[in-house]
């Protein structure tokens, strides 16, 4: 195992060292299956609320994620990014260096939301040494006004249709 992670298998003195300064010795990392040369980044956080496709009608709007896990046990911080387009190029609001909560982490949006606007959001975790993959992108629509439904339009049949009565 030591050769895989570029430790010297003939040198027992490198086991108690901590090459990546993550608080775990090189030997502990080898035993745990993590790389003692590189700090291991957290895994991707997951969206909790609002869930993908949710309609939000009240303010304030809070974004909540299920926390990432860091293989090294490092403290985790998050960056929440909210966009007004599905290609994630029109940044609406960003929160950086959000400290991890217990089990979940949340932020409350402060930028005004457009009525009937659709927003896309994602989150990335960091342990200060590496970045996680992004969470899945979630979409929500903000609408405080309950608009009347549109007038129904007949699709088929068009014109007069006669149905022969069935006699029993």
Beta strands, then each sheet from edge to edge (+ up, - down):
strand 1: 46-49
strand 2: 54-56
strand 3: 62-66
strand 4: 77-83
strand 5: 91-99
strand 6: 104-108
strand 7: 117-126
strand 8: 138-142
sheet 1: 1+ 3- 6+
sheet 2: 2+ 8+ 7- 4+ 5-
end
